[in-house]
Amino acid sequence: MKFHILLLNILLFSFLACSSPYQNNVTFENERIELLEIDTSWQDKIIKPNSYWKKKLTKTQYSILREKDTEAPFNHVYNSNKKAGLYLCAGCDNPLFTSSTKFNSGTGWPSFWDPYFGKSVLIGADNSLGMSRDEVVCARCDGHLGHVFSDGPKPTGLRYCMNGESLKFVGENNSERVVFAQGCFWCVEEIFEVLNGVDNVVSGYAGGTEENPSYKQVGSGSTSHAEAIEISYNPDKISYEELLKVYFNAGDITQVNGQGNDRGTQYRSILFYNNAEQKQQIDNYIKMLENSGKYNKKIAVEVLPASKFYIAEKYHQNYVKLNPNQGYVRSVSIPRYEKAIKNFPELLK
């Protein structure tokens, strides 16, 4: 980081005290903000001249994002922000971190143990000030964010120490989350991402008892987890019942422990409910389908109370969009997506 001379002493002191047990108890009350449409499928970097950034950013943001300056510790409201939501790049709105990976490091800067997705940040060497550190920049606009250290909490053991001025917080005041499982999460994620009112879809694992499962473990069937997706949606734009309509038209709901050639308990179909109302809606929907006479087999969807959802490895997020020519994607994911969306055209973005 590039330091102002006047702040050098205090900042170096704070840097040396990064493991300080200081606890910030201030709660930041942010204004109500509607969740933005988060773009995780971008392909091109944003490359602009300094004149562009000087117009777009505040003076402080410019000094940090473009000139690699550092804000004073314990100075930004995001350091103590405990609201649920996403932290975007203040320069280009690239999603960087989520509140679920934020923790109180005691250093005075907003800290996270993992980026939001594979194209959130890039890491590079910083040998300024006689120190060897790993600089963190936005992967889309190359804006300076802060540094990453190897003294963070599990499961990554990393501490992404960020400047609050480099971030833009978007609260989830009008967003709800549900977890669905129905075979390969690559396929299901792609289907639900195109729905109007769905803000974000994350691939992961749920339904099991093992902590922090990996793709290798779940994929081999050695855990009790299933591949699943977590859907963040705006109930004012799409209802839970409409999400159920999509779910029951997205795959084979009569296949036990699998979807197509993906077989095993890790590919079983599960609807996780958050409350009694959702469970009742699921039960009613299944009863309606069973009474329709459309199915010769029993509906094989498990209905379970919500449990801990584990986010999958970065390379699994937005996999279909980022890997359209991959063999499985071309032969299974895309055909399944194209077949599914014909059943609910009125719900598409």
Summary of the structure (lengths in Angstrom):
residues: 349
radius of gyration: 22.2
end to end distance: 41.5
largest distance: 76.5
contacts: 1095
relative contact order: 0.13
helix: 30%
strand: 23%
